[in-house]
Amino acid sequence: MNAKNVTPILNVSDMVASFAWFERWGWRKMWDWGMPPTFGAVGSGEVEIFLCQGAQGGRGKGTNTTTFQKDGDEAGDKGAWMSVWVDDVDEVHRQCVAARLDVTFPPTDMPWNVREMHVRHPDGHVFRVSKGIGKG
C-alpha cells in the first residue's frame, strides 16, 4: 500500500456551529452537502477535515477541563484526538485564547521532543497542536 493522504471524519452535533468554531480557529469552510447540510469539510493549508452531523464516529465532551494535566484527564472526552503540526505553537495558542476556544493544555515542551498544546472542539474532539523541537 502507498497511502496518499488521510482525511479524518469528525462526528459533530451541529454543522453550523462546527463550521463557526473552525472559522474562529482560522480554518475555512470548504464545502457542505445536504439540505440542511449534514456533511461538509473545513480546511487549513493543505489539510482537510470532514464533518458529519450525528454519524461516522463518536463524540462527547467529558467533564474534564484539562488534558495531560491531571491523571486520566486525557480519557474524559469521547471524541477523536489528532495532531495538527504547525510552525509556531505559541502563536496558535495566542489565537485560540483570543478566539476564546477551549484550550485544555498550554504550550509545553514535552519529553518526546515536541512542543504542543491542546484545544478542544465542543463535541469533545481534541487537537494536539504540535511542532518538533531539537534535543537540548
Residue pairs with C-beta under 8 A, 6 or more apart in sequence:
7 41
7 48
7 49
7 50
8 49
8 50
8 80
8 82
9 49
9 50
9 51
9 52
9 56
9 57
10 18
10 49
10 50
10 51
10 52
10 57
10 59
10 79
10 80
10 121
10 123
10 125
11 52
11 53
11 54
11 55
11 56
11 57
11 58
11 59
11 79
11 123
12 18
12 51
12 52
12 53
12 54
12 59
12 121
12 123
13 53
13 54
13 59
13 122
13 123
14 53
15 32
15 36
15 37
15 38
15 40
15 51
15 53
16 37
17 122
18 42
18 51
18 121
18 122
18 123
19 29
19 32
19 40
19 42
19 51
21 101
21 121
21 122
22 28
22 29
22 42
22 49
23 29
24 99
24 100
24 101
25 95
25 96
25 99
25 101
25 119
26 44
26 95
27 42
27 43
27 44
27 49
28 42
28 43
28 44
29 40
29 41
29 42
30 40
30 41
30 42
30 43
30 48
31 40
31 41
32 39
32 40
32 41
33 39
33 40
37 53
38 52
38 53
38 54
39 50
39 51
39 52
39 53
40 50
40 51
41 48
41 49
41 50
41 51
42 48
42 49
42 51
43 49
44 84
47 84
57 80
58 78
58 79
58 80
59 78
59 79
59 123
59 124
59 125
60 77
60 78
60 79
60 123
60 124
61 77
61 78
61 79
61 120
61 122
61 123
61 124
62 75
62 76
62 77
62 78
62 124
63 76
64 70
64 73
64 76
64 77
64 104
65 73
65 104
66 73
66 104
66 105
67 73
67 74
67 76
67 77
67 104
67 105
67 118
67 120
67 126
68 74
68 105
68 108
68 118
69 104
69 105
73 104
74 81
74 126
77 120
77 124
77 125
77 126
78 124
79 121
79 123
79 124
79 125
79 126
80 125
80 126
81 125
81 126
81 127
81 128
82 125
82 126
82 127
82 128
83 116
83 127
83 128
83 129
83 130
84 127
84 128
84 129
84 130
85 130
85 131
85 132
86 92
86 129
86 130
86 131
87 131
88 131
89 107
89 115
89 116
89 117
89 129
89 130
89 131
90 107
90 115
92 117
92 129
93 103
93 106
93 107
93 117
93 129
96 103
96 117
96 119
97 103
101 119
101 120
102 119
102 120
102 121
102 122
103 117
103 118
103 119
103 120
104 118
104 119
104 120
104 126
105 116
105 117
105 118
106 117
107 115
107 116
107 117
108 115
108 116
108 117
109 115
109 133
110 116
113 132
113 133
113 134
113 135
114 130
114 131
114 132
114 133
115 130
115 131
115 133
116 128
116 129
116 130
116 131
117 128
117 129
118 126
118 127
118 128
118 129
119 126
119 127
119 129
120 126
120 127
121 127
